[in-house]
Amino acid sequence: MDNKTNYLQQANRLGLFFIILFIICFLWFYINPIEKELHQQLFRLTFFGFSDMSVIGFISGLVQSYVWGYVFIGIWKVVSGIGGFKDNN
């Protein structure tokens, strides 16, 4: 398997994992309504342009969660390449 395919698979998996985490956090806002303001502030800090717990905020958070997977794997690849770590895959 070439390096680009490996990168895309890893980024896709991490992006999907982040989407699942986002959905759990979004639902937790309604399941456990304690500290709602703190919950919203954390969403605003994590996601660009997040304004409210609405459908638009949900869709925006899903897209950004998936993109963060690609960003983090890209950073990981660059840092591991600079550090001289060997990719076993």
C-alpha distance (Angstrom), angle and dihedral (degrees) to the residues before:
residue distance angle dihedral
M1 . . .
D2 3.78 . .
N3 3.80 124.3 .
K4 3.82 95.7 -107.3
T5 3.81 93.4 53.9
N6 3.79 90.0 47.0
Y7 3.81 90.4 51.5
L8 3.81 92.4 49.3
Q9 3.81 93.0 48.6
Q10 3.80 93.4 48.5
A11 3.81 93.0 45.4
N12 3.81 91.8 47.6
R13 3.80 92.3 50.9
L14 3.80 93.2 47.3
G15 3.82 90.8 45.8
L16 3.80 91.2 52.8
F17 3.80 90.2 47.2
F18 3.82 89.9 52.4
I19 3.82 89.9 49.3
I20 3.82 90.4 54.1
L21 3.80 90.4 48.9
F22 3.81 90.8 48.9
I23 3.81 91.7 51.2
I24 3.81 90.8 49.8
C25 3.82 91.5 48.9
F26 3.80 92.1 45.9
L27 3.80 92.0 50.2
W28 3.81 91.3 44.5
F29 3.80 87.9 62.1
Y30 3.83 88.0 66.0
I31 3.82 98.4 33.3
N32 3.81 95.7 52.5
P33 3.82 107.3 25.8
I34 3.82 96.0 -172.1
E35 3.84 117.7 124.2
K36 3.81 93.8 5.8
E37 3.80 92.8 166.9
L38 3.81 92.0 53.9
H39 3.80 89.9 48.3
Q40 3.81 91.2 53.2
Q41 3.81 92.1 45.7
L42 3.80 90.5 54.0
F43 3.81 90.2 50.9
R44 3.82 89.9 50.0
L45 3.81 90.6 51.1
T46 3.79 93.5 48.5
F47 3.81 102.6 40.6
F48 3.81 125.7 48.7
G49 3.79 113.4 -121.5
F50 3.80 95.2 5.1
S51 3.78 105.5 155.3
D52 3.78 110.5 161.0
M53 3.79 145.4 -5.5
S54 3.80 93.7 -91.4
V55 3.79 138.2 119.1
I56 3.81 90.6 -89.9
G57 3.81 90.7 50.0
F58 3.79 90.1 48.2
I59 3.81 94.4 51.1
S60 3.79 92.0 43.7
G61 3.80 90.3 50.7
L62 3.80 92.3 49.2
V63 3.80 92.9 52.0
Q64 3.79 93.3 45.1
S65 3.81 92.0 47.1
Y66 3.79 90.1 55.4
V67 3.80 92.5 46.6
W68 3.82 91.0 49.5
G69 3.81 87.3 61.4
Y70 3.81 90.4 60.7
V71 3.80 91.9 44.3
F72 3.80 94.1 51.2
I73 3.81 94.7 45.8
G74 3.82 89.5 47.8
I75 3.79 90.8 52.2
W76 3.81 90.0 45.9
K77 3.82 91.3 52.5
V78 3.81 92.4 49.0
V79 3.81 94.2 46.7
S80 3.79 93.8 45.0
G81 3.81 89.5 48.1
I82 3.79 92.0 52.1
G83 3.80 91.9 45.1
G84 3.80 91.5 52.5
F85 3.81 95.5 -118.7
K86 3.76 114.5 159.3
D87 3.81 119.4 -125.0
N88 3.81 107.1 -136.1
N89 3.80 95.0 -162.9
